[in-house]
Amino acid sequence: MNKALKNIVIVGGGTAGWLTAAIIAAQHNSHHPDGVNITLIESPDIKPIGVGEGTWPTMRNTLEKIGISEDDFFRCTDASFKQGSQFIGWNNGQVNDSYYHPFIAPHGFGQTNISASWQQFNSHIPFAHAISFQPYLCDHGCAPKQQQTPEYAGVANYGYHLNAGKFSALLQQHCIEKLGVQHISDNVIKVNGEVKENIASVTTNKNGDISAQLFIDCSGSNAILLGQHYQVPFINKKDILFNDTALAVQVPYHKPDAPIASHTISTAQKAGWIWDIGLPTRRGVGYVYASDYLTDSEAETTLRDYLKQDLPAEAVKEAVIRKISFTPGHRENFWHKNCVAVGMAAGFLEPLEASALALVEMSANMIAKELPADMSIIEITAKRFNQRFHYRWQRIIEFLKLHYLLSKRTDSQYWLDNQSATSVPQRLQELIKLWRFQAPSYNDFSEIEEIFPAASYQYILYGMGFITEKRTTSTLYDNTALAEKYAFENRQLCDKYLAGLPKNRQLINHILARGKNKNIHSI
Ligand SMILES: Cc1cc2nc3c(=O)[nH]c(=O)nc-3n(C[C@H](O)[C@H](O)[C@H](O)COP(=O)(O)OP(=O)(O)OC[C@H]3O[C@@H](n4cnc5c(N)ncnc54)[C@H](O)[C@@H]3O)c2cc1C
């Protein structure tokens, strides 16, 4: 019997479904008769969630690998550059309470104890500014590259802000026209196969039964294959991450040529935080909050007040607000039998640090790399996938929680409860204890592809005013002269890049104008 894996069905045509289809199709030659056949079934009635506007730098590699040009991507998705996040009001909520988590690693990270040296000599400068030039680029609204920098290359590390609906549409068009993915617009109404066995096929409304050897569940939070059919339990994490609701709104700029922020602005509020994302055409703004601590109408008032800071009252009044509810958590396992869940079907925690699409990319990459060449090894593949992603979900939970538990805000029960040890995972409590005496290092996060490296932890800890005690005995790693050299070099890099890099909007305008001359995708 031929057990080669030849046919895959993906259920769901949101960003997760199309990204997964593209990544696997590109790697397994789906446009070729010898390649793996991929069919994506998407309900014409259930709309994708339609949010998810911030990506990680990993998206550059993904887009390049699946064969989309960066100019096309900018033109089709209203994209802008993202160089990290700025957290305002998270530490104590007072004036000037702001720090960055940039995408670039600290200059000289891992070569010497940079954070100890910063604490000793430079703590009058915010940590991220002292050891990375990227916060300065963000402060000045600079792009991370020049006009002549090749596609997907950067002077500074960057990801994107984008229009989620347009991104899905671009991926769909590319998958169908270039990568050989079959598309069926129909509702899956039944999953066929004994619960203890593999899924044999799914029944659709108009297209009958569609069979495959592997089924990828990208059906959103309903998880119709892994959750509803296989009953793989959902692990609720609301005891750690309290947020479960978002109010999202799209607003114009106060003037058409207003600067486009080169980072996501995350401003802490009474019971959550507001994201502010700049696209060339509009801003995407939303309040993510915990419904146990705040009513919807209180949240709406706060969101509209936030918009009033730079929009006329009339525009704020007209802004249409959309409510999205979610349960923070993830499935107990992500791959069961011949079914693997990706995207919201696998779980969702909250948008802080925009890790959801990065996790989709990582999931699809691992599926593509480890796609069983023979179905007899699928259980081993599933076990490896589950181990890896269980680890990753726990690390994301801890990293997100870190932002809340370090806060010194006392203005609401939400912040007090977030700081309470009872809501902090055990491993994170231990690490916090450790970090009082040694800075986060590679030893704390030793996987090859850590989702958040030690450098990210340093940005959050020291951005939030955390103190790591200086050792009383000296070590070779505490090379102050070397650390000072890196700090000096950082200042030089800063001057150089601030002088040479265009503004975010200026470069985007150039890319869009350049794209107009090409005969490319049109959505
Ligand atoms: C408020 C908020 C903000 C976010 N911000 C970010 C961010 O900045 N960055 C980031 O990376 N992520 C973010 N996310 C997460 C991101 O939106 C999702 O990870 C991403 O959109 C992927 O969603 P999905 O494709 O898994 O699900 P969905 O978009 O819900 O798509 C589900 C698909 O399944 C289909 N479907 C469902 N049932 C059936 C059926 N019976 N038959 C056929 N098809 C079916 C639907 O038609 C749809 O196409 C955010 C999420 C929220 C809630």
PDBQT file of the ligand as one rigid body, heavy atoms in Angstrom, charges set to zero:
ROOT
HETATM    1  C1  LIG A 601      -8.376  41.921  18.931  1.00  0.00    +0.000 C 
HETATM    2  C2  LIG A 601      -7.365  41.082  18.225  1.00  0.00    +0.000 A 
HETATM    3  C3  LIG A 601      -6.199  41.671  17.734  1.00  0.00    +0.000 A 
HETATM    4  C4  LIG A 601      -5.236  40.889  17.095  1.00  0.00    +0.000 A 
HETATM    5  N1  LIG A 601      -4.067  41.458  16.688  1.00  0.00    +0.000 NA
HETATM    6  C5  LIG A 601      -3.085  40.678  16.179  1.00  0.00    +0.000 A 
HETATM    7  C6  LIG A 601      -1.845  41.223  15.763  1.00  0.00    +0.000 A 
HETATM    8  O1  LIG A 601      -1.604  42.421  15.832  1.00  0.00    +0.000 OA
HETATM    9  N2  LIG A 601      -0.915  40.385  15.275  1.00  0.00    +0.000 N 
HETATM   10  C7  LIG A 601      -1.112  39.040  15.157  1.00  0.00    +0.000 A 
HETATM   11  O2  LIG A 601      -0.215  38.312  14.755  1.00  0.00    +0.000 OA
HETATM   12  N3  LIG A 601      -2.311  38.513  15.482  1.00  0.00    +0.000 NA
HETATM   13  C8  LIG A 601      -3.286  39.277  15.991  1.00  0.00    +0.000 A 
HETATM   14  N4  LIG A 601      -4.478  38.727  16.318  1.00  0.00    +0.000 N 
HETATM   15  C9  LIG A 601      -4.728  37.323  15.981  1.00  0.00    +0.000 C 
HETATM   16  C10 LIG A 601      -5.045  37.211  14.491  1.00  0.00    +0.000 C 
HETATM   17  O3  LIG A 601      -6.169  38.021  14.193  1.00  0.00    +0.000 OA
HETATM   18  C11 LIG A 601      -5.353  35.762  14.094  1.00  0.00    +0.000 C 
HETATM   19  O4  LIG A 601      -4.334  34.930  14.580  1.00  0.00    +0.000 OA
HETATM   20  C12 LIG A 601      -5.377  35.645  12.590  1.00  0.00    +0.000 C 
HETATM   21  O5  LIG A 601      -6.311  36.536  12.044  1.00  0.00    +0.000 OA
HETATM   22  C13 LIG A 601      -5.696  34.239  12.154  1.00  0.00    +0.000 C 
HETATM   23  O6  LIG A 601      -7.041  33.930  12.359  1.00  0.00    +0.000 OA
HETATM   24  P1  LIG A 601      -7.571  32.530  11.807  1.00  0.00    +0.000 P 
HETATM   25  O7  LIG A 601      -7.310  32.470  10.351  1.00  0.00    +0.000 OA
HETATM   26  O8  LIG A 601      -7.016  31.451  12.650  1.00  0.00    +0.000 OA
HETATM   27  O9  LIG A 601      -9.127  32.574  12.102  1.00  0.00    +0.000 OA
HETATM   28  P2  LIG A 601     -10.305  33.359  11.348  1.00  0.00    +0.000 P 
HETATM   29  O10 LIG A 601      -9.856  34.645  10.797  1.00  0.00    +0.000 OA
HETATM   30  O11 LIG A 601     -11.440  33.364  12.337  1.00  0.00    +0.000 OA
HETATM   31  O12 LIG A 601     -10.693  32.440  10.109  1.00  0.00    +0.000 OA
HETATM   32  C14 LIG A 601     -11.452  31.268  10.248  1.00  0.00    +0.000 C 
HETATM   33  C15 LIG A 601     -11.805  30.750   8.883  1.00  0.00    +0.000 C 
HETATM   34  O13 LIG A 601     -12.468  29.496   9.026  1.00  0.00    +0.000 OA
HETATM   35  C16 LIG A 601     -13.576  29.471   8.179  1.00  0.00    +0.000 C 
HETATM   36  N5  LIG A 601     -14.576  28.534   8.703  1.00  0.00    +0.000 N 
HETATM   37  C17 LIG A 601     -15.111  28.498   9.949  1.00  0.00    +0.000 A 
HETATM   38  N6  LIG A 601     -16.021  27.508  10.030  1.00  0.00    +0.000 NA
HETATM   39  C18 LIG A 601     -16.043  26.921   8.806  1.00  0.00    +0.000 A 
HETATM   40  C19 LIG A 601     -16.792  25.850   8.248  1.00  0.00    +0.000 A 
HETATM   41  N7  LIG A 601     -17.716  25.189   8.952  1.00  0.00    +0.000 N 
HETATM   42  N8  LIG A 601     -16.582  25.501   6.954  1.00  0.00    +0.000 NA
HETATM   43  C20 LIG A 601     -15.662  26.168   6.198  1.00  0.00    +0.000 A 
HETATM   44  N9  LIG A 601     -14.911  27.183   6.692  1.00  0.00    +0.000 NA
HETATM   45  C21 LIG A 601     -15.123  27.548   7.969  1.00  0.00    +0.000 A 
HETATM   46  C22 LIG A 601     -14.081  30.908   8.117  1.00  0.00    +0.000 C 
HETATM   47  O14 LIG A 601     -14.862  31.138   6.961  1.00  0.00    +0.000 OA
HETATM   48  C23 LIG A 601     -12.750  31.643   8.076  1.00  0.00    +0.000 C 
HETATM   49  O15 LIG A 601     -12.303  31.705   6.739  1.00  0.00    +0.000 OA
HETATM   50  C24 LIG A 601      -5.459  39.494  16.922  1.00  0.00    +0.000 A 
HETATM   51  C25 LIG A 601      -6.649  38.922  17.382  1.00  0.00    +0.000 A 
HETATM   52  C26 LIG A 601      -7.581  39.703  18.040  1.00  0.00    +0.000 A 
HETATM   53  C27 LIG A 601      -8.832  39.050  18.548  1.00  0.00    +0.000 C 
ENDROOT
TORSDOF 0
